[in-house]
Amino acid sequence: MKTIKLPSVLFIVLTVLVAQAGAVFAAPTLQEGPITGTVTALECGPDSENPTVLVTLDVEGESQTVEIDLATAVALGLIAPDTDCSPEALADAVGNEISIDPTTVIQDEEEDQHPVGSALSEYFSNITDYETIMAAHEDGTGFGVLAQALWLTTKMEGDADTFLAIVEAKKTKDFSAFILEDGSTPTNWGQFKKAVMNGDKKGNLGVIMSGKEKTNNGKGQDKDKSNNGQGQDNSNKNKDKHNE
């Protein structure tokens, strides 16, 4: 394989905006019986428009934190009626013995992930994460190109910065950040892929979504040769075109 040098001074860094929200603590599963223990800490929930209380209990020597609404907190005597949630209003309840009905606990709702973005982040977890992949997609790059960029990053033994630099180069058609073995720089996407992949045909989205590279201890590529490599290539091209 040709050696591709990526000067760190020429890295193109994309800013990934990840919305930050307060942490939500909830019982992982709905318990059958009441949650009984000693209150060790109380905190107002992150949403001021819909006040809640984060209650940390010592339950038989183990710490457990649950989230309940303000009305439930009042009923349990953790806060006085008609009182805004604040550290001062909750302070006197620390040390109380209480039992919380598990049906009153606010359950944590996990955000659904895009199936393609999730598959890419899982497959290339050693390179980058789901949020970075989805930010690049929402910025206008199709999943097919993102998959190719991740394959290229793998071949170059790069990291998240390398991946983002490749995505940016594809968008801007400026490959000057990448130096080939002979000292030249690629002039287009096709030339860049050919130089890096060096004849490796697996660098596409279809391979990830089919899961063939993860089966048979990495022998999925050999399995694809059963049709002389024709049917799989055509299928992958159609998938890439659909996802770009």
ChimeraX commands (.cxc) that place a marker at each C-alpha (Angstrom):
marker #1 position 0.00,0.00,0.00 radius 0.5
marker #1 position 1.20,3.48,-0.72 radius 0.5
marker #1 position 2.08,5.56,2.27 radius 0.5
marker #1 position -0.05,8.67,2.71 radius 0.5
marker #1 position 1.36,11.39,4.93 radius 0.5
marker #1 position -1.08,13.78,6.55 radius 0.5
marker #1 position 0.79,16.79,7.97 radius 0.5
marker #1 position -0.72,17.78,11.25 radius 0.5
marker #1 position -0.34,21.45,10.39 radius 0.5
marker #1 position -2.72,20.95,7.49 radius 0.5
marker #1 position -5.44,19.14,9.42 radius 0.5
marker #1 position -8.83,20.61,8.74 radius 0.5
marker #1 position -10.89,20.54,11.87 radius 0.5
marker #1 position -14.65,20.71,11.69 radius 0.5
marker #1 position -16.51,22.03,14.71 radius 0.5
marker #1 position -18.94,19.44,15.95 radius 0.5
marker #1 position -21.84,20.95,17.80 radius 0.5
marker #1 position -23.28,18.58,20.34 radius 0.5
marker #1 position -26.27,19.76,22.29 radius 0.5
marker #1 position -25.64,19.51,26.00 radius 0.5
marker #1 position -28.41,18.65,28.34 radius 0.5
marker #1 position -28.53,18.02,32.03 radius 0.5
marker #1 position -28.07,14.46,33.12 radius 0.5
marker #1 position -31.29,12.57,33.82 radius 0.5
marker #1 position -31.22,10.01,36.59 radius 0.5
marker #1 position -33.90,7.36,36.63 radius 0.5
marker #1 position -34.44,3.81,37.73 radius 0.5
marker #1 position -33.03,1.55,34.99 radius 0.5
marker #1 position -35.99,-0.79,35.32 radius 0.5
marker #1 position -39.38,-0.48,36.97 radius 0.5
marker #1 position -39.09,-2.19,40.32 radius 0.5
marker #1 position -41.95,-4.32,41.58 radius 0.5
marker #1 position -41.87,-3.06,45.16 radius 0.5
marker #1 position -41.33,0.37,46.71 radius 0.5
marker #1 position -37.88,1.97,46.68 radius 0.5
marker #1 position -37.16,2.34,50.38 radius 0.5
marker #1 position -34.11,3.94,51.90 radius 0.5
marker #1 position -32.49,6.93,53.55 radius 0.5
marker #1 position -32.26,10.19,51.62 radius 0.5
marker #1 position -28.58,11.07,51.18 radius 0.5
marker #1 position -28.92,13.87,48.63 radius 0.5
marker #1 position -31.57,15.98,46.91 radius 0.5
marker #1 position -31.24,18.08,43.78 radius 0.5
marker #1 position -33.61,20.08,41.60 radius 0.5
marker #1 position -34.09,18.64,38.13 radius 0.5
marker #1 position -32.63,20.34,35.03 radius 0.5
marker #1 position -35.97,21.44,33.55 radius 0.5
marker #1 position -37.20,24.58,35.33 radius 0.5
marker #1 position -40.47,24.63,33.35 radius 0.5
marker #1 position -41.39,21.14,34.55 radius 0.5
marker #1 position -39.84,20.98,38.04 radius 0.5
marker #1 position -38.61,17.62,39.24 radius 0.5
marker #1 position -36.46,16.41,42.12 radius 0.5
marker #1 position -33.49,14.05,41.88 radius 0.5
marker #1 position -33.53,11.88,45.00 radius 0.5
marker #1 position -30.48,9.85,46.02 radius 0.5
marker #1 position -31.18,7.08,48.50 radius 0.5
marker #1 position -29.09,4.67,50.49 radius 0.5
marker #1 position -30.94,1.43,49.78 radius 0.5
marker #1 position -29.47,-1.38,51.89 radius 0.5
marker #1 position -25.97,0.03,51.52 radius 0.5
marker #1 position -26.26,0.83,47.81 radius 0.5
marker #1 position -26.78,4.31,46.36 radius 0.5
marker #1 position -29.70,4.75,43.96 radius 0.5
marker #1 position -30.83,7.98,42.31 radius 0.5
marker #1 position -34.33,8.45,40.91 radius 0.5
marker #1 position -36.24,11.40,39.48 radius 0.5
marker #1 position -39.73,12.29,40.66 radius 0.5
marker #1 position -42.06,15.19,39.94 radius 0.5
marker #1 position -42.61,18.02,42.41 radius 0.5
marker #1 position -46.04,16.78,43.49 radius 0.5
marker #1 position -44.59,13.41,44.47 radius 0.5
marker #1 position -41.78,15.15,46.35 radius 0.5
marker #1 position -44.39,17.15,48.29 radius 0.5
marker #1 position -46.39,13.99,49.08 radius 0.5
marker #1 position -43.22,12.34,50.41 radius 0.5
marker #1 position -42.46,15.35,52.62 radius 0.5
marker #1 position -39.27,16.22,50.77 radius 0.5
marker #1 position -40.41,19.78,50.05 radius 0.5
marker #1 position -43.15,22.00,51.44 radius 0.5
marker #1 position -46.31,22.61,49.36 radius 0.5
marker #1 position -46.34,25.67,47.11 radius 0.5
marker #1 position -42.55,25.97,47.36 radius 0.5
marker #1 position -40.18,26.44,44.45 radius 0.5
marker #1 position -37.49,23.81,44.15 radius 0.5
marker #1 position -34.15,25.01,45.50 radius 0.5
marker #1 position -31.26,23.52,47.50 radius 0.5
marker #1 position -32.47,25.43,50.58 radius 0.5
marker #1 position -36.02,24.07,50.24 radius 0.5
marker #1 position -34.73,20.50,50.00 radius 0.5
marker #1 position -32.00,20.64,52.64 radius 0.5
marker #1 position -34.12,19.62,55.65 radius 0.5
marker #1 position -35.26,16.36,54.00 radius 0.5
marker #1 position -31.79,14.84,53.81 radius 0.5
marker #1 position -31.64,11.95,56.27 radius 0.5
marker #1 position -35.36,11.12,56.03 radius 0.5
marker #1 position -36.48,7.51,55.59 radius 0.5
marker #1 position -38.88,7.31,52.64 radius 0.5
marker #1 position -40.52,4.79,50.32 radius 0.5
marker #1 position -41.04,5.77,46.69 radius 0.5
marker #1 position -43.67,4.06,44.56 radius 0.5
marker #1 position -41.73,2.94,41.44 radius 0.5
marker #1 position -44.66,3.93,39.22 radius 0.5
marker #1 position -44.03,7.59,40.19 radius 0.5
marker #1 position -40.40,7.48,39.06 radius 0.5
marker #1 position -39.73,9.35,35.81 radius 0.5
marker #1 position -38.15,6.88,33.42 radius 0.5
marker #1 position -35.20,7.88,31.27 radius 0.5
marker #1 position -36.10,8.02,27.58 radius 0.5
marker #1 position -33.26,7.05,25.28 radius 0.5
marker #1 position -32.98,9.01,22.08 radius 0.5
marker #1 position -33.51,6.91,18.96 radius 0.5
marker #1 position -30.42,6.75,16.76 radius 0.5
marker #1 position -30.31,6.73,12.97 radius 0.5
marker #1 position -29.73,3.09,11.99 radius 0.5
marker #1 position -27.03,3.89,9.41 radius 0.5
marker #1 position -25.23,6.39,11.64 radius 0.5
marker #1 position -25.40,3.92,14.50 radius 0.5
marker #1 position -23.98,1.10,12.34 radius 0.5
marker #1 position -21.09,3.30,11.20 radius 0.5
marker #1 position -20.27,4.49,14.72 radius 0.5
marker #1 position -20.32,0.93,16.03 radius 0.5
marker #1 position -18.17,-0.45,13.22 radius 0.5
marker #1 position -15.63,2.38,13.37 radius 0.5
marker #1 position -15.80,2.97,17.13 radius 0.5
marker #1 position -11.99,3.10,17.27 radius 0.5
marker #1 position -12.06,6.19,15.03 radius 0.5
marker #1 position -15.00,8.37,16.01 radius 0.5
marker #1 position -18.44,8.43,17.63 radius 0.5
marker #1 position -22.10,8.65,16.61 radius 0.5
marker #1 position -22.43,12.37,17.32 radius 0.5
marker #1 position -19.49,13.26,15.06 radius 0.5
marker #1 position -20.80,11.10,12.21 radius 0.5
marker #1 position -24.31,12.54,12.47 radius 0.5
marker #1 position -23.00,16.12,12.65 radius 0.5
marker #1 position -21.09,15.54,9.40 radius 0.5
marker #1 position -24.22,14.02,7.84 radius 0.5
marker #1 position -26.43,16.90,8.95 radius 0.5
marker #1 position -23.84,19.25,7.44 radius 0.5
marker #1 position -24.60,17.76,4.03 radius 0.5
marker #1 position -22.44,14.66,3.59 radius 0.5
marker #1 position -24.22,11.46,2.60 radius 0.5
marker #1 position -23.75,8.24,4.52 radius 0.5
marker #1 position -22.14,6.60,1.50 radius 0.5
marker #1 position -19.36,9.20,1.45 radius 0.5
marker #1 position -19.03,9.05,5.23 radius 0.5
marker #1 position -18.53,5.30,5.03 radius 0.5
marker #1 position -15.85,5.75,2.36 radius 0.5
marker #1 position -14.14,8.43,4.47 radius 0.5
marker #1 position -14.09,6.07,7.44 radius 0.5
marker #1 position -12.61,3.27,5.36 radius 0.5
marker #1 position -9.96,5.68,4.07 radius 0.5
marker #1 position -9.21,6.76,7.63 radius 0.5
marker #1 position -8.76,3.12,8.61 radius 0.5
marker #1 position -6.34,2.48,5.73 radius 0.5
marker #1 position -4.36,5.57,6.73 radius 0.5
marker #1 position -4.37,4.48,10.39 radius 0.5
marker #1 position -5.87,7.87,11.21 radius 0.5
marker #1 position -8.19,9.20,13.89 radius 0.5
marker #1 position -11.27,11.42,14.16 radius 0.5
marker #1 position -9.31,14.45,12.88 radius 0.5
marker #1 position -8.23,12.47,9.81 radius 0.5
marker #1 position -11.84,11.44,9.17 radius 0.5
marker #1 position -13.09,15.04,9.41 radius 0.5
marker #1 position -10.26,16.25,7.18 radius 0.5
marker #1 position -11.23,13.70,4.51 radius 0.5
marker #1 position -14.89,14.72,4.71 radius 0.5
marker #1 position -13.94,18.38,4.35 radius 0.5
marker #1 position -11.63,17.64,1.40 radius 0.5
marker #1 position -14.47,15.79,-0.37 radius 0.5
marker #1 position -16.78,18.77,0.15 radius 0.5
marker #1 position -14.31,21.45,-0.92 radius 0.5
marker #1 position -12.49,19.37,-3.57 radius 0.5
marker #1 position -9.26,20.55,-1.96 radius 0.5
marker #1 position -6.94,17.63,-1.21 radius 0.5
marker #1 position -3.85,19.71,-0.53 radius 0.5
marker #1 position -3.77,18.45,3.09 radius 0.5
marker #1 position -2.85,14.98,1.84 radius 0.5
marker #1 position 0.64,14.25,0.53 radius 0.5
marker #1 position 1.24,11.14,-1.56 radius 0.5
marker #1 position 4.34,8.99,-1.43 radius 0.5
marker #1 position 5.86,10.75,-4.44 radius 0.5
marker #1 position 5.34,14.17,-2.84 radius 0.5
marker #1 position 2.33,15.11,-4.97 radius 0.5
marker #1 position -1.21,15.77,-3.77 radius 0.5
marker #1 position -4.41,14.19,-5.12 radius 0.5
marker #1 position -6.37,16.36,-7.52 radius 0.5
marker #1 position -9.77,14.70,-7.07 radius 0.5
marker #1 position -11.75,12.27,-4.91 radius 0.5
marker #1 position -11.29,9.31,-7.24 radius 0.5
marker #1 position -7.52,9.69,-7.36 radius 0.5
marker #1 position -7.36,10.08,-3.60 radius 0.5
marker #1 position -9.42,6.93,-2.96 radius 0.5
marker #1 position -7.41,4.91,-5.47 radius 0.5
marker #1 position -4.11,5.93,-3.89 radius 0.5
marker #1 position -5.22,5.17,-0.34 radius 0.5
marker #1 position -7.27,2.02,-0.89 radius 0.5
marker #1 position -4.62,0.54,-3.23 radius 0.5
marker #1 position -7.02,-1.88,-4.88 radius 0.5
marker #1 position -9.03,-2.78,-1.76 radius 0.5
marker #1 position -12.65,-3.07,-2.92 radius 0.5
marker #1 position -14.39,-3.18,0.45 radius 0.5
marker #1 position -14.44,0.55,1.21 radius 0.5
marker #1 position -18.17,1.18,0.94 radius 0.5
marker #1 position -21.35,1.40,2.98 radius 0.5
marker #1 position -22.75,-1.92,1.75 radius 0.5
marker #1 position -20.09,-3.90,3.56 radius 0.5
marker #1 position -20.92,-2.30,6.90 radius 0.5
marker #1 position -24.69,-2.65,6.54 radius 0.5
marker #1 position -24.45,-6.28,5.40 radius 0.5
marker #1 position -22.19,-7.08,8.33 radius 0.5
marker #1 position -20.07,-9.41,6.21 radius 0.5
marker #1 position -16.80,-7.98,7.43 radius 0.5
marker #1 position -17.78,-8.87,11.00 radius 0.5
marker #1 position -18.70,-12.49,10.27 radius 0.5
marker #1 position -16.51,-15.57,9.91 radius 0.5
marker #1 position -13.68,-13.94,11.86 radius 0.5
marker #1 position -13.02,-11.36,9.19 radius 0.5
marker #1 position -13.48,-13.72,6.23 radius 0.5
marker #1 position -16.47,-11.86,4.87 radius 0.5
marker #1 position -14.47,-10.45,1.95 radius 0.5
marker #1 position -13.64,-13.93,0.70 radius 0.5
marker #1 position -17.32,-14.84,0.92 radius 0.5
marker #1 position -18.16,-11.96,-1.42 radius 0.5
marker #1 position -16.12,-13.58,-4.16 radius 0.5
marker #1 position -18.72,-16.33,-4.68 radius 0.5
marker #1 position -20.19,-14.37,-7.61 radius 0.5
marker #1 position -16.84,-13.33,-9.03 radius 0.5
marker #1 position -17.23,-10.06,-7.17 radius 0.5
marker #1 position -19.89,-8.80,-9.60 radius 0.5
marker #1 position -23.18,-8.98,-7.74 radius 0.5
marker #1 position -21.79,-7.53,-4.54 radius 0.5
marker #1 position -20.08,-4.61,-6.28 radius 0.5
marker #1 position -23.26,-3.67,-8.17 radius 0.5
marker #1 position -25.31,-3.91,-4.99 radius 0.5
marker #1 position -22.87,-1.74,-3.06 radius 0.5
marker #1 position -22.75,0.90,-5.80 radius 0.5
marker #1 position -26.53,1.19,-5.68 radius 0.5
marker #1 position -26.46,1.50,-1.89 radius 0.5
marker #1 position -23.79,4.17,-1.97 radius 0.5
marker #1 position -25.64,6.16,-4.62 radius 0.5
marker #1 position -28.84,5.95,-2.60 radius 0.5
marker #1 position -27.16,7.17,0.59 radius 0.5
marker #1 position -25.02,9.99,-0.85 radius 0.5
marker link #1:1,2 radius 0.2
marker link #1:2,3 radius 0.2
marker link #1:3,4 radius 0.2
marker link #1:4,5 radius 0.2
marker link #1:5,6 radius 0.2
marker link #1:6,7 radius 0.2
marker link #1:7,8 radius 0.2
marker link #1:8,9 radius 0.2
marker link #1:9,10 radius 0.2
marker link #1:10,11 radius 0.2
marker link #1:11,12 radius 0.2
marker link #1:12,13 radius 0.2
marker link #1:13,14 radius 0.2
marker link #1:14,15 radius 0.2
marker link #1:15,16 radius 0.2
marker link #1:16,17 radius 0.2
marker link #1:17,18 radius 0.2
marker link #1:18,19 radius 0.2
marker link #1:19,20 radius 0.2
marker link #1:20,21 radius 0.2
marker link #1:21,22 radius 0.2
marker link #1:22,23 radius 0.2
marker link #1:23,24 radius 0.2
marker link #1:24,25 radius 0.2
marker link #1:25,26 radius 0.2
marker link #1:26,27 radius 0.2
marker link #1:27,28 radius 0.2
marker link #1:28,29 radius 0.2
marker link #1:29,30 radius 0.2
marker link #1:30,31 radius 0.2
marker link #1:31,32 radius 0.2
marker link #1:32,33 radius 0.2
marker link #1:33,34 radius 0.2
marker link #1:34,35 radius 0.2
marker link #1:35,36 radius 0.2
marker link #1:36,37 radius 0.2
marker link #1:37,38 radius 0.2
marker link #1:38,39 radius 0.2
marker link #1:39,40 radius 0.2
marker link #1:40,41 radius 0.2
marker link #1:41,42 radius 0.2
marker link #1:42,43 radius 0.2
marker link #1:43,44 radius 0.2
marker link #1:44,45 radius 0.2
marker link #1:45,46 radius 0.2
marker link #1:46,47 radius 0.2
marker link #1:47,48 radius 0.2
marker link #1:48,49 radius 0.2
marker link #1:49,50 radius 0.2
marker link #1:50,51 radius 0.2
marker link #1:51,52 radius 0.2
marker link #1:52,53 radius 0.2
marker link #1:53,54 radius 0.2
marker link #1:54,55 radius 0.2
marker link #1:55,56 radius 0.2
marker link #1:56,57 radius 0.2
marker link #1:57,58 radius 0.2
marker link #1:58,59 radius 0.2
marker link #1:59,60 radius 0.2
marker link #1:60,61 radius 0.2
marker link #1:61,62 radius 0.2
marker link #1:62,63 radius 0.2
marker link #1:63,64 radius 0.2
marker link #1:64,65 radius 0.2
marker link #1:65,66 radius 0.2
marker link #1:66,67 radius 0.2
marker link #1:67,68 radius 0.2
marker link #1:68,69 radius 0.2
marker link #1:69,70 radius 0.2
marker link #1:70,71 radius 0.2
marker link #1:71,72 radius 0.2
marker link #1:72,73 radius 0.2
marker link #1:73,74 radius 0.2
marker link #1:74,75 radius 0.2
marker link #1:75,76 radius 0.2
marker link #1:76,77 radius 0.2
marker link #1:77,78 radius 0.2
marker link #1:78,79 radius 0.2
marker link #1:79,80 radius 0.2
marker link #1:80,81 radius 0.2
marker link #1:81,82 radius 0.2
marker link #1:82,83 radius 0.2
marker link #1:83,84 radius 0.2
marker link #1:84,85 radius 0.2
marker link #1:85,86 radius 0.2
marker link #1:86,87 radius 0.2
marker link #1:87,88 radius 0.2
marker link #1:88,89 radius 0.2
marker link #1:89,90 radius 0.2
marker link #1:90,91 radius 0.2
marker link #1:91,92 radius 0.2
marker link #1:92,93 radius 0.2
marker link #1:93,94 radius 0.2
marker link #1:94,95 radius 0.2
marker link #1:95,96 radius 0.2
marker link #1:96,97 radius 0.2
marker link #1:97,98 radius 0.2
marker link #1:98,99 radius 0.2
marker link #1:99,100 radius 0.2
marker link #1:100,101 radius 0.2
marker link #1:101,102 radius 0.2
marker link #1:102,103 radius 0.2
marker link #1:103,104 radius 0.2
marker link #1:104,105 radius 0.2
marker link #1:105,106 radius 0.2
marker link #1:106,107 radius 0.2
marker link #1:107,108 radius 0.2
marker link #1:108,109 radius 0.2
marker link #1:109,110 radius 0.2
marker link #1:110,111 radius 0.2
marker link #1:111,112 radius 0.2
marker link #1:112,113 radius 0.2
marker link #1:113,114 radius 0.2
marker link #1:114,115 radius 0.2
marker link #1:115,116 radius 0.2
marker link #1:116,117 radius 0.2
marker link #1:117,118 radius 0.2
marker link #1:118,119 radius 0.2
marker link #1:119,120 radius 0.2
marker link #1:120,121 radius 0.2
marker link #1:121,122 radius 0.2
marker link #1:122,123 radius 0.2
marker link #1:123,124 radius 0.2
marker link #1:124,125 radius 0.2
marker link #1:125,126 radius 0.2
marker link #1:126,127 radius 0.2
marker link #1:127,128 radius 0.2
marker link #1:128,129 radius 0.2
marker link #1:129,130 radius 0.2
marker link #1:130,131 radius 0.2
marker link #1:131,132 radius 0.2
marker link #1:132,133 radius 0.2
marker link #1:133,134 radius 0.2
marker link #1:134,135 radius 0.2
marker link #1:135,136 radius 0.2
marker link #1:136,137 radius 0.2
marker link #1:137,138 radius 0.2
marker link #1:138,139 radius 0.2
marker link #1:139,140 radius 0.2
marker link #1:140,141 radius 0.2
marker link #1:141,142 radius 0.2
marker link #1:142,143 radius 0.2
marker link #1:143,144 radius 0.2
marker link #1:144,145 radius 0.2
marker link #1:145,146 radius 0.2
marker link #1:146,147 radius 0.2
marker link #1:147,148 radius 0.2
marker link #1:148,149 radius 0.2
marker link #1:149,150 radius 0.2
marker link #1:150,151 radius 0.2
marker link #1:151,152 radius 0.2
marker link #1:152,153 radius 0.2
marker link #1:153,154 radius 0.2
marker link #1:154,155 radius 0.2
marker link #1:155,156 radius 0.2
marker link #1:156,157 radius 0.2
marker link #1:157,158 radius 0.2
marker link #1:158,159 radius 0.2
marker link #1:159,160 radius 0.2
marker link #1:160,161 radius 0.2
marker link #1:161,162 radius 0.2
marker link #1:162,163 radius 0.2
marker link #1:163,164 radius 0.2
marker link #1:164,165 radius 0.2
marker link #1:165,166 radius 0.2
marker link #1:166,167 radius 0.2
marker link #1:167,168 radius 0.2
marker link #1:168,169 radius 0.2
marker link #1:169,170 radius 0.2
marker link #1:170,171 radius 0.2
marker link #1:171,172 radius 0.2
marker link #1:172,173 radius 0.2
marker link #1:173,174 radius 0.2
marker link #1:174,175 radius 0.2
marker link #1:175,176 radius 0.2
marker link #1:176,177 radius 0.2
marker link #1:177,178 radius 0.2
marker link #1:178,179 radius 0.2
marker link #1:179,180 radius 0.2
marker link #1:180,181 radius 0.2
marker link #1:181,182 radius 0.2
marker link #1:182,183 radius 0.2
marker link #1:183,184 radius 0.2
marker link #1:184,185 radius 0.2
marker link #1:185,186 radius 0.2
marker link #1:186,187 radius 0.2
marker link #1:187,188 radius 0.2
marker link #1:188,189 radius 0.2
marker link #1:189,190 radius 0.2
marker link #1:190,191 radius 0.2
marker link #1:191,192 radius 0.2
marker link #1:192,193 radius 0.2
marker link #1:193,194 radius 0.2
marker link #1:194,195 radius 0.2
marker link #1:195,196 radius 0.2
marker link #1:196,197 radius 0.2
marker link #1:197,198 radius 0.2
marker link #1:198,199 radius 0.2
marker link #1:199,200 radius 0.2
marker link #1:200,201 radius 0.2
marker link #1:201,202 radius 0.2
marker link #1:202,203 radius 0.2
marker link #1:203,204 radius 0.2
marker link #1:204,205 radius 0.2
marker link #1:205,206 radius 0.2
marker link #1:206,207 radius 0.2
marker link #1:207,208 radius 0.2
marker link #1:208,209 radius 0.2
marker link #1:209,210 radius 0.2
marker link #1:210,211 radius 0.2
marker link #1:211,212 radius 0.2
marker link #1:212,213 radius 0.2
marker link #1:213,214 radius 0.2
marker link #1:214,215 radius 0.2
marker link #1:215,216 radius 0.2
marker link #1:216,217 radius 0.2
marker link #1:217,218 radius 0.2
marker link #1:218,219 radius 0.2
marker link #1:219,220 radius 0.2
marker link #1:220,221 radius 0.2
marker link #1:221,222 radius 0.2
marker link #1:222,223 radius 0.2
marker link #1:223,224 radius 0.2
marker link #1:224,225 radius 0.2
marker link #1:225,226 radius 0.2
marker link #1:226,227 radius 0.2
marker link #1:227,228 radius 0.2
marker link #1:228,229 radius 0.2
marker link #1:229,230 radius 0.2
marker link #1:230,231 radius 0.2
marker link #1:231,232 radius 0.2
marker link #1:232,233 radius 0.2
marker link #1:233,234 radius 0.2
marker link #1:234,235 radius 0.2
marker link #1:235,236 radius 0.2
marker link #1:236,237 radius 0.2
marker link #1:237,238 radius 0.2
marker link #1:238,239 radius 0.2
marker link #1:239,240 radius 0.2
marker link #1:240,241 radius 0.2
marker link #1:241,242 radius 0.2
marker link #1:242,243 radius 0.2
marker link #1:243,244 radius 0.2
view
